[in-house]
Amino acid sequence: MKVLLLKDAKEDDCGQDPYIRELGLHGLEATLIPVLSFEFLSLPSFSEKLSHPEGYTGLIFTSPRAVEAVELCLEKNNKTEVWEKSLREKWNAKSVYVVGNATASLDISQQRISPHCLHKPRKLDPLLNKIGLDAEGENCGSAEKLAEYICSRESSALPLLFPCGALKREILPKMLKDKGIPMESITVYQTIPHPGIQVNLNSYYSKQGVPASITFFSPSGLAYSLKHIQELSGDSIDQIKPGERSLLLPLRWSQAPGRGSREAATIKPLPQA
C-alpha cells in the first residue's frame, strides 16, 4: 500500500527517515514530500535585542527556526566576533530555556523499534551548542511544562526574550503572563508554502497514482497542499484514508476543508505512534 507523508525528510542515527523505516516494517511504501518552508523576519530588530543582554533575564527557544534566526543575525550583521568575545558569555550568565521532547528519554522497551536505530526527536540543544548557548528545560517536553518550569524559577523584573514564529501557540506566553513573569516576544520567522509543492505532487501522482493514505503534519501543511491533492485525486479523493491508528495517529480527513468543515485536525505523531 502506498502512503504519502507531507513532511521534510529527516535522517536519524541509522541514516533513514524514521517514518519511512517504521511504515516499511509494516509493509507500507511511504513517500515524503515537503510542503513547508520558512521565511525569516525582523532580523535587524532581533539582532539589536541580542546585542543588549543586560535588558533581559534570559531567552526562550521553542523551535529550531528561532535558533537559526540567532545564527543569521550573527552572520548578516558581522557580530560573530563580538558574540564569541562577550555576548555569548553574557547570555550564558542568564537563563536560556528550551522546550524538548520528553519521549526522547523513553525506555527502549517502550518503543516498537530496534534499539540500534532508536529514533530520538530532533532536539534544540545541539543547535544551541553550535552558537555556544547552554540550555535548560529540555526534559519538560512541552510548552506548558516548560512554562511551569520557568514559573518555578523566575522572579526578575526584567523580561525574558522569546523569538518565535508567526503562528506560535499562546500557551506559554499566557501562563507566564498569568504568573506575572514579564516576557517580550519577537516574531523572527513565518511559515510559507514550499516552492516545490505542486511540481512534487504532480510528479508523485503521475508516477505512483493516487495514494491509499495521506498524512498531514500541520494545519499549515494541510492548507498549502490540500487544493493540489483534491485536483490531482479527482473522484478518487474519497478513497484516500487517514493513517492507520496503529501506525500513525490519524488526520480526521472528514473534517478537512472542503470535506464538511472549515477546520482540519492535524497532528505531529512520533513514528511509532
C-alpha positions as CSV (number, residue, x, y, z in Angstrom):
1,M,0.0,0.0,0.0
2,K,1.3,3.4,-0.9
3,V,1.4,6.1,1.8
4,L,2.1,9.8,1.2
5,L,3.7,11.8,4.1
6,L,3.7,15.5,3.7
7,K,6.8,16.4,5.6
8,D,10.5,17.0,5.2
9,A,12.8,14.0,5.3
10,K,14.9,13.9,8.5
11,E,17.6,11.2,8.8
12,D,18.2,9.6,12.2
13,D,21.3,7.8,13.5
14,C,20.7,5.0,11.1
15,G,20.7,7.3,8.1
16,Q,17.0,6.9,7.3
17,D,13.8,8.9,8.0
18,P,12.2,7.1,10.9
19,Y,8.7,7.3,9.4
20,I,9.9,5.6,6.2
21,R,11.5,2.9,8.2
22,E,8.6,2.3,10.6
23,L,6.0,2.2,7.9
24,G,8.2,-0.1,5.9
25,L,8.3,-2.5,8.8
26,H,4.5,-2.8,8.3
27,G,4.7,-3.4,4.6
28,L,3.8,0.1,3.6
29,E,5.6,2.0,0.8
30,A,5.9,5.6,2.1
31,T,7.0,8.7,0.2
32,L,7.9,12.1,1.7
33,I,7.0,15.4,0.1
34,P,7.9,18.6,1.9
35,V,5.1,21.2,1.9
36,L,6.5,23.9,4.3
37,S,9.3,26.4,4.0
38,F,10.3,29.3,6.3
39,E,10.9,33.0,5.8
40,F,12.9,34.9,8.4
41,L,11.6,38.3,9.7
42,S,12.6,41.2,11.8
43,L,16.3,40.1,12.0
44,P,17.7,43.7,12.4
45,S,15.4,44.2,15.4
46,F,16.2,40.8,16.8
47,S,19.9,41.4,16.3
48,E,19.7,44.7,18.3
49,K,18.0,42.9,21.2
50,L,20.6,40.2,21.2
51,S,23.2,42.9,21.5
52,H,21.8,44.0,24.8
53,P,21.5,41.0,27.1
54,E,21.5,43.4,30.1
55,G,17.9,44.3,29.2
56,Y,16.7,40.7,29.7
57,T,16.7,38.0,32.3
58,G,17.1,35.2,29.7
59,L,16.0,33.6,26.4
60,I,13.3,31.1,25.5
61,F,13.5,28.9,22.4
62,T,10.7,26.6,21.3
63,S,11.7,25.9,17.7
64,P,14.8,25.2,15.7
65,R,14.0,28.2,13.4
66,A,14.3,30.6,16.3
67,V,17.8,29.3,16.9
68,E,18.6,29.6,13.2
69,A,17.5,33.2,13.4
70,V,20.2,33.9,16.0
71,E,22.8,32.4,13.6
72,L,21.5,34.6,10.8
73,C,21.7,37.7,12.9
74,L,25.3,36.9,13.8
75,E,26.2,36.2,10.2
76,K,24.4,39.1,8.5
77,N,25.4,41.8,11.0
78,N,29.1,40.7,11.3
79,K,28.5,40.1,15.0
80,T,30.1,36.6,15.2
81,E,33.3,38.0,16.8
82,V,31.6,40.2,19.4
83,W,29.3,37.3,20.1
84,E,32.2,34.9,20.8
85,K,34.1,37.5,22.8
86,S,31.4,38.8,25.1
87,L,27.7,38.5,24.1
88,R,27.7,34.7,24.4
89,E,29.1,34.7,27.9
90,K,26.7,37.4,29.0
91,W,23.7,35.4,27.7
92,N,25.0,32.2,29.3
93,A,25.1,34.0,32.6
94,K,21.4,34.2,32.3
95,S,18.7,31.5,31.8
96,V,18.3,30.0,28.4
97,Y,15.2,27.9,28.3
98,V,14.4,25.4,25.6
99,V,11.4,23.1,25.1
100,G,12.3,19.5,24.4
101,N,10.5,16.2,23.8
102,A,10.0,14.0,26.8
103,T,9.6,11.0,24.6
104,A,13.3,11.2,23.8
105,S,14.0,9.6,27.2
106,L,11.5,6.7,26.9
107,D,12.9,3.3,27.8
108,I,13.8,1.2,24.8
109,S,11.3,-1.5,25.9
110,Q,8.5,1.1,25.4
111,Q,9.5,1.6,21.7
112,R,8.3,-0.6,18.9
113,I,11.6,-0.2,17.1
114,S,15.1,-1.7,17.1
115,P,17.2,-0.3,19.9
116,H,20.1,0.0,17.4
117,C,18.1,2.6,15.5
118,L,16.2,4.2,18.4
119,H,14.7,7.4,17.0
120,K,15.2,10.5,19.1
121,P,13.1,13.5,18.1
122,R,15.1,16.5,16.9
123,K,16.4,18.5,19.9
124,L,17.3,22.1,20.1
125,D,20.3,21.5,22.4
126,P,22.7,20.7,19.5
127,L,21.6,23.8,17.6
128,L,22.2,25.9,20.7
129,N,25.5,24.3,21.3
130,K,26.5,25.4,17.8
131,I,26.2,29.0,18.9
132,G,27.6,28.3,22.3
133,L,24.5,28.7,24.5
134,D,23.8,26.4,27.4
135,A,20.1,25.5,27.8
136,E,17.9,24.1,30.4
137,G,14.3,22.8,30.4
138,E,14.6,20.3,27.6
139,N,13.1,17.5,29.6
140,C,9.9,19.4,30.1
141,G,8.7,18.0,26.8
142,S,6.0,20.7,26.0
143,A,5.4,24.4,26.1
144,E,3.0,24.0,29.0
145,K,5.5,22.1,31.1
146,L,8.3,24.5,30.2
147,A,6.1,27.4,31.3
148,E,5.6,25.7,34.6
149,Y,9.3,25.1,34.9
150,I,10.1,28.8,34.2
151,C,7.4,30.0,36.6
152,S,9.0,27.9,39.4
153,R,12.4,29.7,38.8
154,E,11.9,33.2,37.6
155,S,11.3,36.3,39.8
156,S,13.2,39.0,37.9
157,A,11.5,42.3,36.8
158,L,13.4,42.1,33.5
159,P,11.6,40.3,30.7
160,L,12.5,37.0,29.0
161,L,13.2,37.4,25.3
162,F,11.1,35.0,23.2
163,P,12.0,34.7,19.5
164,C,9.1,32.9,17.9
165,G,7.2,32.1,14.7
166,A,4.1,34.0,13.4
167,L,1.9,31.0,14.3
168,K,3.2,30.5,17.8
169,R,0.9,28.9,20.3
170,E,-0.2,31.1,23.1
171,I,0.0,28.6,26.0
172,L,3.5,29.6,27.2
173,P,3.0,33.4,26.9
174,K,-0.4,33.2,28.7
175,M,0.9,31.1,31.5
176,L,3.9,33.4,32.1
177,K,1.6,36.5,32.0
178,D,-0.8,34.9,34.4
179,K,2.1,34.3,36.8
180,G,3.3,37.9,36.4
181,I,6.6,36.9,34.7
182,P,7.5,39.5,32.0
183,M,8.2,38.3,28.5
184,E,9.0,40.1,25.3
185,S,8.0,38.2,22.1
186,I,9.5,39.0,18.7
187,T,8.4,37.2,15.5
188,V,11.5,36.1,13.7
189,Y,10.0,33.7,11.1
190,Q,6.9,32.7,9.4
191,T,5.7,29.5,7.6
192,I,5.3,29.7,3.8
193,P,4.4,27.1,1.2
194,H,7.3,25.0,-0.1
195,P,8.1,26.3,-3.6
196,G,8.1,22.7,-5.0
197,I,4.7,21.5,-3.6
198,Q,2.8,21.5,-6.9
199,V,5.7,20.1,-9.0
200,N,6.5,17.4,-6.5
201,L,2.8,16.3,-6.1
202,N,2.3,16.3,-9.9
203,S,5.4,14.1,-10.2
204,Y,4.2,11.7,-7.5
205,Y,0.7,11.3,-8.9
206,S,2.0,10.8,-12.4
207,K,4.4,8.0,-11.3
208,Q,2.6,6.5,-8.3
209,G,-1.0,7.2,-8.8
210,V,-3.5,8.1,-6.1
211,P,-2.1,7.0,-2.6
212,A,-4.1,4.9,-0.3
213,S,-3.3,7.2,2.6
214,I,-2.1,10.7,3.2
215,T,-0.8,12.1,6.4
216,F,-0.5,15.8,7.1
217,F,1.7,17.0,9.9
218,S,0.5,20.5,10.5
219,P,-2.5,22.8,9.8
220,S,-0.3,24.9,7.5
221,G,0.8,21.8,5.5
222,L,-2.8,20.9,5.0
223,A,-3.8,24.4,3.9
224,Y,-0.9,24.7,1.4
225,S,-1.3,21.3,-0.2
226,L,-5.0,20.2,0.0
227,K,-6.2,22.0,-3.1
228,H,-3.5,20.4,-5.2
229,I,-4.3,17.0,-3.8
230,Q,-8.0,17.4,-4.4
231,E,-7.3,18.4,-8.0
232,L,-4.9,15.5,-8.7
233,S,-7.1,12.9,-6.9
234,G,-10.3,13.9,-8.6
235,D,-13.1,11.5,-7.9
236,S,-10.7,9.2,-6.1
237,I,-10.4,11.6,-3.2
238,D,-13.0,9.7,-1.2
239,Q,-10.8,6.5,-1.4
240,I,-7.9,8.2,0.4
241,K,-7.8,7.3,4.1
242,P,-6.0,8.9,7.0
243,G,-3.2,6.9,8.5
244,E,-3.9,3.7,10.4
245,R,-4.1,4.4,14.1
246,S,-1.7,1.6,14.9
247,L,1.0,3.3,12.8
248,L,0.3,7.0,12.7
249,L,-2.3,9.0,14.6
250,P,-4.9,9.9,12.1
251,L,-5.8,13.1,10.4
252,R,-9.6,13.5,10.6
253,W,-9.8,13.7,6.9
254,S,-13.6,14.1,7.0
255,Q,-13.1,17.4,8.7
256,A,-10.6,18.8,6.3
257,P,-11.5,22.0,4.3
258,G,-14.0,21.1,1.6
259,R,-14.9,17.9,3.4
260,G,-17.7,19.2,5.7
261,S,-15.8,21.6,7.9
262,R,-13.5,24.6,7.6
263,E,-11.1,23.3,10.1
264,A,-8.8,20.3,9.9
265,A,-7.4,18.3,12.7
266,T,-3.8,17.5,12.2
267,I,-1.1,16.1,14.5
268,K,2.6,15.5,14.6
269,P,2.9,11.9,15.8
270,L,6.1,10.0,16.6
271,P,6.9,7.3,14.0
272,Q,6.0,4.6,16.5
273,A,2.6,6.1,17.5
